[in-house]
Amino acid sequence: MNPAEETINTTNYVEVPPAPKRTWMQEFRRMLGQNRLAGLGLIIFFLFFCCALTGLVLTSGSKPVFDPSMIRLEEKLRPPLSKPNLKALRPDQFPALNVYLMGTDDLGRDVFARMLQGAWVSLTVGFVAVGISVLIGIFMGGIAGYFGQHHIKTVHILLFLCVIGGTGLMIANFTVIGTVILLLCPAYIFYSLLTRHGSTEKETPSLKALLHSNAVSVDTLIMRIVDIMLCFPSFFLILTVVALLPASIYNIMIVIGLTSWMGTTRFVRAEFLSLREQDFVAAAKALGLSTFRIIFRHIMPNAVAPVLVSATIGIASAILTEAGLSFLGFGVPPPHATWGNILSNGKNFIFDAPWLTFIPGIAILIVVLSFNLFGEGLRDILNPKLRERY
């Protein structure tokens, strides 16, 4: 190439300025605007959240605006948008809007008031149950991903079995045997502390060597527990536990949370296995940062993206599970109204009063669908590989 051609090529070269960098919120709005279904799901979720808060305010207290437990036998099975019979009711029994927006049930209770109260119950069960499952999943997945290469000693497993067995025997009224087994655990720990420096590794007896041998890795143990939990049908496991426990909204939330943490554990473990080998983690270790700071300051913020998607879809699953339990009669007990028990009460009048079935059923369908759509859109937004579709 001669100097003249080189001069021409240099003069024709135009440097393109870099595109302005978007913030995370601007990118989120852009992706949400292009993914119409995810945006629709977010709007429906916001409306559902507002309805739940409004229902909590208007249906609680000694004199609520909408009383979901007010019985009007003269007004039973009234269709939606029907006017009340003011002559047959006392003044304190009049509906707040002087109209039954969603009709009445077989006891004359206002279905609109019960749907408002059920929205708050469903929202509470969904968020609390998912909160419990996410906390357990992050804890278990973080341990399996970061400390998975470490091993558990045989003696640790035996001590754990002694604690479980002793506690079970005491619950079964075998108090003496259970107490003796439980006392063996601190006795052995005290004995091991006294003899820790008493002998070298070559002089260790065979029994002691067996007790302190590596039994299983932390990652293998946690993942096998996850596999065992996944082998059980979740709904039937929840149904069995709920049938054995007293009927309570708190038991429902705890049981659903304790039986739905396995997916979060797998997501967090996979992210930790990838992130713990990155250069920034090696640099943090070289600087002498504590393990606690490395996990919660450097690794955890980079591993929460799949957890948010799992939690969003998990809320829909928790609401659907609670509705199914209430429909079968094992859900939240009266006087709380839930969409599931409204649906259950209406199945006996599906031909005489179909609104008792259609209204809660359509509400459950719309809310669960909105959470699923928003969760799928959130997955696309948080995953860089899927952003190219938009």
PLY file of the C-alpha trace (Angstrom):
ply
format ascii 1.0
element vertex 390
property float x
property float y
property float z
element edge 389
property int vertex1
property int vertex2
end_header
0.00 0.00 0.00
1.52 3.38 -1.02
1.49 6.45 1.26
-1.30 8.12 -0.73
-3.74 5.18 -0.25
-2.85 5.02 3.41
-3.65 8.72 3.76
-7.02 8.25 2.03
-7.99 5.29 4.26
-7.02 7.25 7.36
-9.05 10.27 6.39
-12.12 8.19 5.50
-12.16 6.46 8.90
-14.83 7.92 11.19
-14.89 6.97 14.84
-18.40 6.03 16.01
-19.19 7.35 19.49
-20.19 4.67 22.00
-23.85 4.26 22.79
-24.95 5.82 26.07
-24.91 3.34 28.90
-28.32 2.54 30.34
-28.92 2.06 34.03
-30.42 -1.17 35.31
-33.81 0.48 35.83
-33.82 1.95 32.31
-32.94 -1.45 30.85
-35.67 -3.04 32.96
-38.26 -0.56 31.66
-37.15 -1.07 28.07
-37.31 -4.85 28.27
-40.63 -4.73 30.13
-42.07 -2.38 27.51
-41.07 -4.75 24.70
-42.33 -7.85 26.51
-46.02 -6.99 26.59
-47.11 -10.12 28.45
-44.62 -9.52 31.28
-45.78 -5.90 31.54
-49.40 -7.05 31.66
-48.52 -9.53 34.40
-46.85 -6.77 36.43
-49.90 -4.51 36.06
-52.27 -7.29 37.18
-49.98 -8.08 40.13
-49.99 -4.40 41.17
-53.80 -4.28 40.96
-54.03 -7.51 42.96
-51.69 -6.06 45.59
-53.82 -2.89 45.85
-57.02 -4.96 46.12
-55.47 -7.06 48.88
-54.43 -4.01 50.89
-57.83 -2.41 50.33
-59.54 -5.61 51.43
-57.45 -5.73 54.60
-58.54 -2.20 55.54
-62.20 -2.52 54.56
-62.92 -6.02 55.95
-61.10 -5.90 59.30
-62.04 -4.36 62.61
-65.12 -4.56 64.83
-67.28 -2.62 62.34
-65.83 -3.23 58.87
-67.09 -1.41 55.79
-67.57 -4.74 54.02
-68.43 -7.48 56.50
-67.55 -10.88 54.96
-69.19 -12.80 57.82
-72.57 -11.02 57.83
-75.29 -13.66 57.38
-78.52 -12.67 55.58
-80.58 -15.83 55.08
-83.31 -13.81 53.35
-80.79 -12.77 50.69
-79.12 -16.09 49.94
-77.99 -16.98 46.40
-78.65 -13.52 44.98
-77.04 -12.96 41.55
-74.36 -10.32 40.93
-75.42 -6.64 40.71
-78.72 -7.40 42.43
-80.36 -4.91 44.78
-80.97 -5.92 48.41
-84.47 -6.31 49.78
-84.38 -3.40 52.20
-87.68 -4.37 53.84
-86.37 -7.81 54.90
-83.09 -6.51 56.34
-82.11 -4.55 59.39
-80.24 -1.28 58.79
-76.95 -2.84 59.97
-77.34 -5.63 57.39
-77.44 -3.37 54.35
-74.50 -3.89 51.95
-72.06 -0.98 51.85
-72.80 -0.04 48.25
-76.52 -0.94 48.43
-75.85 -3.58 45.79
-74.37 -7.09 45.79
-71.57 -6.61 43.26
-70.74 -10.33 43.09
-73.94 -11.75 44.53
-74.39 -13.69 47.75
-73.68 -17.26 48.83
-75.93 -19.89 50.41
-75.86 -18.03 53.77
-76.49 -14.62 52.28
-72.93 -13.41 52.78
-71.61 -10.81 50.37
-69.27 -12.56 47.92
-67.51 -9.28 47.08
-66.57 -8.77 50.74
-65.36 -12.35 51.01
-63.30 -12.01 47.82
-61.64 -8.88 49.24
-60.72 -10.71 52.43
-59.57 -13.76 50.46
-57.24 -11.60 48.35
-55.28 -10.55 51.44
-55.15 -14.13 52.74
-53.88 -15.41 49.39
-51.29 -12.63 49.15
-50.06 -13.27 52.70
-49.81 -17.02 52.23
-48.00 -16.58 48.91
-45.40 -14.09 50.10
-44.70 -15.63 53.53
-44.49 -19.19 52.18
-42.15 -18.11 49.38
-40.09 -16.07 51.85
-39.57 -19.17 53.99
-38.66 -21.33 50.99
-36.26 -18.71 49.58
-34.45 -18.31 52.91
-34.02 -22.08 53.27
-33.04 -22.44 49.61
-30.42 -19.68 49.75
-28.94 -21.12 52.96
-28.81 -24.71 51.72
-27.72 -23.81 48.19
-25.04 -21.43 49.44
-23.56 -24.08 51.74
-23.66 -26.73 49.01
-22.09 -24.41 46.45
-19.36 -22.77 48.53
-18.50 -25.46 51.10
-19.50 -28.46 48.99
-15.97 -29.86 48.74
-15.69 -30.20 52.52
-16.52 -33.55 54.13
-18.69 -34.52 57.07
-17.17 -36.91 59.60
-18.84 -40.16 60.55
-19.06 -39.02 64.17
-21.06 -35.95 63.12
-23.67 -38.14 61.44
-23.86 -40.40 64.49
-24.32 -37.42 66.80
-27.08 -36.06 64.58
-28.84 -39.43 64.58
-28.54 -39.60 68.38
-30.19 -36.19 68.71
-33.02 -37.13 66.33
-33.51 -40.56 67.95
-33.40 -39.23 71.51
-35.88 -36.48 70.71
-38.21 -38.95 69.01
-38.08 -41.34 71.97
-38.88 -38.51 74.38
-41.85 -37.47 72.24
-43.00 -41.13 72.24
-42.93 -41.09 76.10
-39.73 -43.18 76.34
-38.28 -40.46 78.52
-35.50 -42.38 80.26
-34.02 -43.96 77.13
-34.35 -40.72 75.16
-32.62 -38.72 77.92
-29.73 -41.19 78.09
-29.23 -41.03 74.31
-29.31 -37.25 74.33
-26.78 -37.09 77.19
-24.36 -39.23 75.16
-23.87 -36.38 72.69
-22.46 -33.74 75.10
-20.54 -36.50 76.93
-18.75 -37.51 73.74
-18.06 -33.88 72.78
-16.53 -33.24 76.22
-14.44 -36.43 75.98
-13.18 -35.53 72.48
-12.13 -32.08 73.69
-10.14 -33.62 76.54
-8.36 -36.19 74.35
-7.88 -34.02 71.26
-4.16 -33.54 71.89
-3.57 -36.78 73.66
-2.25 -38.88 70.76
-0.76 -38.42 67.32
-2.35 -39.56 64.09
-0.20 -42.76 63.99
-1.25 -43.72 67.48
-4.96 -43.20 66.84
-7.00 -46.34 67.58
-8.90 -47.91 64.73
-12.30 -47.05 66.26
-11.38 -43.41 66.65
-10.00 -43.36 63.10
-13.28 -44.79 61.85
-15.31 -42.19 63.74
-13.23 -39.34 62.34
-13.12 -40.64 58.78
-14.78 -38.68 55.95
-18.29 -40.03 55.44
-19.80 -37.81 52.76
-19.19 -34.38 51.24
-21.42 -31.46 52.15
-22.56 -31.02 48.54
-23.48 -34.70 48.18
-25.44 -34.73 51.44
-27.48 -31.61 50.67
-28.23 -32.61 47.09
-29.33 -36.10 48.16
-31.72 -34.46 50.64
-33.04 -32.35 47.77
-33.50 -35.47 45.61
-35.37 -37.23 48.42
-37.69 -34.24 48.89
-38.36 -34.10 45.15
-39.36 -37.78 45.13
-42.46 -37.02 47.19
-45.47 -35.46 45.44
-45.46 -31.98 46.95
-49.20 -31.46 47.16
-49.89 -34.82 48.80
-47.02 -34.27 51.24
-48.49 -30.88 52.18
-51.95 -32.43 52.42
-50.68 -35.13 54.80
-48.84 -32.69 57.05
-51.74 -30.23 57.15
-54.16 -33.04 58.03
-52.01 -33.93 61.06
-51.53 -30.35 62.29
-54.16 -28.02 63.76
-55.94 -25.89 61.18
-54.21 -22.50 61.10
-53.14 -19.96 58.49
-49.65 -19.97 60.01
-49.33 -23.76 59.66
-50.38 -23.47 56.01
-47.69 -20.88 55.29
-44.97 -22.80 57.14
-45.80 -26.15 55.56
-45.91 -24.74 52.02
-42.59 -22.96 52.62
-40.89 -26.04 54.08
-41.88 -28.19 51.11
-40.93 -25.85 48.24
-37.30 -24.82 48.82
-35.65 -27.43 46.60
-35.73 -25.47 43.34
-34.17 -22.40 44.95
-31.45 -24.58 46.45
-30.51 -25.93 43.02
-30.43 -22.45 41.46
-28.26 -20.96 44.23
-25.90 -23.97 44.27
-25.34 -23.72 40.51
-24.59 -20.00 40.75
-22.21 -20.48 43.69
-20.33 -23.26 41.90
-19.77 -20.90 38.96
-18.97 -17.76 40.95
-16.62 -19.22 43.54
-14.03 -19.88 40.78
-14.15 -16.34 39.41
-11.22 -13.94 39.67
-12.96 -11.47 41.96
-13.48 -14.22 44.57
-9.80 -15.21 44.33
-8.85 -11.54 44.75
-11.10 -11.22 47.79
-9.47 -14.28 49.36
-6.01 -12.88 48.59
-6.93 -9.65 50.38
-7.79 -11.67 53.47
-11.53 -10.99 53.52
-13.63 -13.20 55.74
-15.73 -16.01 54.30
-18.90 -14.28 55.53
-18.01 -11.09 53.62
-17.04 -12.98 50.47
-20.35 -14.87 50.43
-22.77 -12.06 51.30
-20.92 -9.07 49.81
-19.44 -10.48 46.61
-21.11 -13.77 45.64
-24.70 -13.44 46.85
-25.58 -10.23 44.90
-24.48 -11.99 41.70
-26.49 -15.13 42.48
-29.91 -13.65 43.28
-31.16 -13.28 39.69
-32.51 -16.85 39.32
-33.81 -16.67 42.89
-36.02 -13.68 42.02
-37.50 -15.55 39.07
-38.05 -18.66 41.18
-39.66 -16.60 43.95
-42.03 -14.82 41.55
-43.27 -18.07 40.05
-43.27 -19.66 43.53
-45.80 -17.08 44.76
-48.23 -18.27 42.09
-47.64 -21.89 43.09
-48.20 -21.08 46.78
-51.47 -19.26 46.04
-52.63 -22.18 43.91
-51.63 -24.69 46.61
-53.49 -22.76 49.31
-56.58 -22.56 47.10
-56.42 -26.32 46.50
-56.08 -27.05 50.21
-59.00 -24.74 51.04
-61.09 -26.35 48.33
-60.48 -29.76 49.93
-61.28 -28.44 53.40
-57.71 -28.50 54.77
-56.84 -24.85 54.21
-57.28 -21.70 56.24
-60.08 -22.30 58.77
-63.12 -20.04 59.29
-63.84 -17.19 59.92
-61.19 -16.28 57.32
-62.51 -16.31 53.78
-60.21 -17.55 51.02
-60.75 -17.96 47.33
-60.39 -21.71 47.78
-63.15 -22.14 50.35
-65.44 -19.75 48.42
-64.93 -22.03 45.42
-65.53 -25.07 47.61
-68.79 -23.68 48.97
-69.98 -22.84 45.48
-69.46 -26.29 43.98
-72.74 -27.48 45.53
-74.67 -24.72 43.73
-72.90 -24.75 40.38
-76.21 -24.85 38.49
-78.29 -22.65 40.81
-75.57 -20.06 41.55
-72.71 -20.48 39.04
-71.14 -17.15 40.07
-69.98 -18.78 43.32
-67.72 -21.00 41.21
-66.80 -18.74 38.31
-65.82 -15.61 40.26
-63.16 -17.16 42.56
-62.03 -19.56 39.83
-61.43 -16.77 37.31
-59.71 -14.66 40.01
-57.30 -17.50 40.83
-56.65 -18.07 37.12
-55.87 -14.40 36.41
-53.61 -13.90 39.45
-51.63 -17.11 38.95
-51.27 -16.39 35.23
-50.04 -12.84 35.94
-47.35 -14.09 38.32
-46.20 -16.69 35.80
-46.07 -14.17 32.95
-44.16 -11.65 35.04
-41.77 -14.36 36.24
-41.02 -15.45 32.69
-40.45 -11.85 31.64
-38.20 -11.24 34.64
-36.15 -14.30 33.66
-35.64 -12.88 30.17
-34.65 -9.49 31.57
-32.14 -10.82 34.09
-30.57 -13.34 31.70
-28.21 -11.56 29.22
-28.39 -14.48 26.80
-32.14 -14.03 26.39
-32.07 -10.24 25.92
-31.15 -10.62 22.25
-34.71 -11.75 21.53
-35.86 -8.23 22.29
0 1
1 2
2 3
3 4
4 5
5 6
6 7
7 8
8 9
9 10
10 11
11 12
12 13
13 14
14 15
15 16
16 17
17 18
18 19
19 20
20 21
21 22
22 23
23 24
24 25
25 26
26 27
27 28
28 29
29 30
30 31
31 32
32 33
33 34
34 35
35 36
36 37
37 38
38 39
39 40
40 41
41 42
42 43
43 44
44 45
45 46
46 47
47 48
48 49
49 50
50 51
51 52
52 53
53 54
54 55
55 56
56 57
57 58
58 59
59 60
60 61
61 62
62 63
63 64
64 65
65 66
66 67
67 68
68 69
69 70
70 71
71 72
72 73
73 74
74 75
75 76
76 77
77 78
78 79
79 80
80 81
81 82
82 83
83 84
84 85
85 86
86 87
87 88
88 89
89 90
90 91
91 92
92 93
93 94
94 95
95 96
96 97
97 98
98 99
99 100
100 101
101 102
102 103
103 104
104 105
105 106
106 107
107 108
108 109
109 110
110 111
111 112
112 113
113 114
114 115
115 116
116 117
117 118
118 119
119 120
120 121
121 122
122 123
123 124
124 125
125 126
126 127
127 128
128 129
129 130
130 131
131 132
132 133
133 134
134 135
135 136
136 137
137 138
138 139
139 140
140 141
141 142
142 143
143 144
144 145
145 146
146 147
147 148
148 149
149 150
150 151
151 152
152 153
153 154
154 155
155 156
156 157
157 158
158 159
159 160
160 161
161 162
162 163
163 164
164 165
165 166
166 167
167 168
168 169
169 170
170 171
171 172
172 173
173 174
174 175
175 176
176 177
177 178
178 179
179 180
180 181
181 182
182 183
183 184
184 185
185 186
186 187
187 188
188 189
189 190
190 191
191 192
192 193
193 194
194 195
195 196
196 197
197 198
198 199
199 200
200 201
201 202
202 203
203 204
204 205
205 206
206 207
207 208
208 209
209 210
210 211
211 212
212 213
213 214
214 215
215 216
216 217
217 218
218 219
219 220
220 221
221 222
222 223
223 224
224 225
225 226
226 227
227 228
228 229
229 230
230 231
231 232
232 233
233 234
234 235
235 236
236 237
237 238
238 239
239 240
240 241
241 242
242 243
243 244
244 245
245 246
246 247
247 248
248 249
249 250
250 251
251 252
252 253
253 254
254 255
255 256
256 257
257 258
258 259
259 260
260 261
261 262
262 263
263 264
264 265
265 266
266 267
267 268
268 269
269 270
270 271
271 272
272 273
273 274
274 275
275 276
276 277
277 278
278 279
279 280
280 281
281 282
282 283
283 284
284 285
285 286
286 287
287 288
288 289
289 290
290 291
291 292
292 293
293 294
294 295
295 296
296 297
297 298
298 299
299 300
300 301
301 302
302 303
303 304
304 305
305 306
306 307
307 308
308 309
309 310
310 311
311 312
312 313
313 314
314 315
315 316
316 317
317 318
318 319
319 320
320 321
321 322
322 323
323 324
324 325
325 326
326 327
327 328
328 329
329 330
330 331
331 332
332 333
333 334
334 335
335 336
336 337
337 338
338 339
339 340
340 341
341 342
342 343
343 344
344 345
345 346
346 347
347 348
348 349
349 350
350 351
351 352
352 353
353 354
354 355
355 356
356 357
357 358
358 359
359 360
360 361
361 362
362 363
363 364
364 365
365 366
366 367
367 368
368 369
369 370
370 371
371 372
372 373
373 374
374 375
375 376
376 377
377 378
378 379
379 380
380 381
381 382
382 383
383 384
384 385
385 386
386 387
387 388
388 389
